[in-house]
């Protein structure tokens, strides 16, 4: 999985359409191997991003869990702590 694609399920507040769109874009970039498609591929690329985002929104709406919703700020702090442990104190400072 692409490192830039983050879990979007079970957060309070729920994932925004911008977050879903960004995840879809990263997914299509990874799968296609293109950061920016050529003019010949732009329509297919944009359509794929739109369709992946659409399906992702449906998925997130239909997923069920008994776990309490995660707090974005708490999860971000955990990620920073993991980065600091992995990359040293320099990552924590950024």
C-alpha positions in Angstrom: 0.0 0.0 0.0 1.2 3.5 -0.8 2.5 5.2 2.3 0.5 8.4 1.5 -2.8 6.6 1.6 -4.1 6.7 5.2 -6.9 4.7 6.8 -10.2 6.7 6.5 -12.6 4.4 8.4 -13.9 5.0 11.9 -12.8 8.5 12.5 -14.7 11.3 14.2 -15.5 13.4 12.3 -15.9 11.1 9.3 -13.5 11.4 6.4 -14.1 14.3 4.1 -14.7 14.0 0.4 -11.3 15.8 -0.1 -9.6 13.1 2.0 -11.3 10.4 -0.1 -10.3 12.2 -3.3 -6.7 12.5 -2.2 -6.6 8.8 -1.3 -8.1 7.9 -4.7 -5.6 10.1 -6.5 -2.7 8.4 -4.7 -4.1 5.0 -5.4 -4.5 5.7 -9.2 -1.0 7.2 -9.3 0.5 4.1 -7.7 -1.4 1.6 -9.8 -0.8 3.5 -13.1 2.8 4.4 -12.3 2.1 8.0 -13.4 2.3 11.0 -11.2 0.9 13.2 -14.0 -0.6 11.4 -17.0 0.0 12.5 -20.6 -2.8 14.3 -22.5 -3.7 11.1 -24.2 -4.2 9.4 -20.8 -5.7 12.3 -18.8 -9.4 11.4 -19.4 -8.9 7.8 -18.3 -6.8 8.8 -15.4 -9.3 11.4 -14.2 -12.2 9.0 -14.7 -10.3 6.3 -12.6 -9.7 8.8 -9.8 -13.4 9.8 -9.8 -14.6 6.2 -9.8 -12.2 5.0 -7.1 -13.3 8.0 -4.9 -17.0 7.2 -5.5 -16.6 3.5 -4.6 -14.5 4.5 -1.5 -17.2 6.8 -0.2 -19.7 4.0 -0.6 -17.4 1.6 1.2 -16.9 4.0 4.1 -20.6 4.6 4.4 -21.3 0.8 4.6 -18.6 -0.4 6.9 -19.7 -1.3 10.4 -17.6 -1.5 13.5 -18.2 -1.9 17.3 -15.0 0.0 18.1 -15.3 3.6 19.3 -14.3 6.2 16.6 -10.7 7.2 16.5 -9.6 10.8 17.2 -7.6 12.4 14.4 -5.4 14.4 16.7 -4.6 11.3 18.9 -3.8 9.3 15.8 -1.6 12.1 14.4 0.3 12.2 17.7 0.8 8.4 17.5 2.1 8.7 14.0 4.6 11.4 15.0 5.8 9.3 17.9 6.3 6.3 15.5 8.2 8.6 13.1 10.4 9.9 15.9 11.2 6.4 17.0 11.9 5.3 13.4 13.8 8.3 12.1 15.1 9.9 15.3 14.5 13.2 17.0 14.7 15.1 13.7 11.4 13.7 12.5 9.7 14.8 15.7 10.8 18.4 15.3 9.2 18.8 11.8 
